[in-house]
Amino acid sequence: MASAWGVPAIVINTKNAALDLLGSRTTFASKPKWPMAELIGRQSNVGFTYYGERLKRFREVLRKPLNIQSISLFWGPYLEEQSYNLCQSLFKDSEQFYALVEINIQELIVMLTYGYRPDSQYLKVYHTMMRETGEALQPGRWAVNYIPALKWVPAWFPGAGFQAWVECARLRFTEVARTPFYKTKSNVLLGQGNTCFVQQALESLPERHSTDDEDIVMFAAGSLLSELQMCSFIYTFIFMMATHSDIQSRAHEEIIGICGSSSLPGPPDRAQLPFVECIIQEVHRINPAVPLVPHSNSQEADYAGYRIPKNSWIIANIWGMLHDDGVYLQPQSFIPERFLSNENDLVQPGPRNLVYGFGPRRCPGENIADLYLFLVTSRILALFEISCVVEEGNCHIPTLEFDPGIAA
Ligand code: HEM
């Protein structure tokens, strides 16, 4: 046990302990207190909400529109179209792939959530909001995270300059959630607009509902707006393909063998592409998009003879679990075959039950992410040969860089 910002912190390094503690017990389904996140309004969003009634209402609103049946009924065509658009834009300008991937995912998420393609002005504000959230969560940057009472100090007080920054960030956060929600709500009232999360969630509210019910839908929708994890996955995938041409060729051949060279892989082909599936698992394993998953406990608890004080930080070290050399052979190497049962006496455990989090907090966007990432990876493998840039005879191997924070 250590301490984070003066609060007890427990780091969980084994899968069994993580599933045991976080997998089903509601006691550990809360989130740590993060004063800066509260100040900029982030506590209104699902991911920062403490365990309780409000979280249950959020999860209920998210459950149906994001379940596996809704994916095939409503979102499949969006995901197919957007993965196709990404390939087209990469054909035109593959050197810009970082920006193209990011824009493609932002558009996808806004379309799924609000039913229309975002304009550049909205994306600009959204981008700033995401950057500010990242800054607000930076460890060690804000004194208020160590001394929560500072949040009551007025902006004019010497040394409380952070309050002015907080005010701007909070206004922007609210704008990003509010503006598209009300646009979509008026479309729904007029019987117009496309199928989307907000439309479905509003239509499933009882006829006589409160403004608080609508706020739950508005902030649940705002909580879907994050491209970071899917970007992290695709950048890692491209890096691994550029540096492992043998793996790339094998996957390409598998796809051509099943889909031919004139059609793109789609959801019905997935079961027949086991090697592509192993690549997806290995990308999740080698660079989990959320390497550290924080939870907290709403009551004091005992585990394996230890007392865990109320409101501790309980941090699941996903990275550590997926690089444990007692579980994975050569854990630092990219070896998709480790998951193939017919080539391995010792099939190693897939990472999916860890990378999307745990129990009542497990990622509600998992089904959407999983299908989109399959479509993108398989279609890129079908259409492109990914290699390092060669300049004056030298192959420039890109570097994988990590920013400090909870997402990779
Ligand atoms: C590679 C893709 C993704 C990965 C690896 C991922 C992973 C995660 C993880 C680890 C958590 C924390 C779970 C916990 O606390 O136990 C989480 C939470 C969440 N994710 Fe994802 N995610 C991905 C994509 C998405 C997408 C596409 C959406 C939205 C459509 C989404 C929406 C959310 C929300 C709303 C939460 C908060 C849930 C809560 O706190 O109750 N995620 N995700």
Boltz pocket constraint, residues with backbone or C-beta under 6 A from the ligand:
constraints:
  - pocket:
      binder: B
      contacts: [[A, 46], [A, 47], [A, 48], [A, 49], [A, 220], [A, 223], [A, 224], [A, 225], [A, 226], [A, 229], [A, 230], [A, 233], [A, 289], [A, 290], [A, 293], [A, 294], [A, 295], [A, 354], [A, 355], [A, 356], [A, 357], [A, 358], [A, 359], [A, 360], [A, 361], [A, 362], [A, 363], [A, 364], [A, 365], [A, 366], [A, 368], [A, 369]]
      max_distance: 6.0
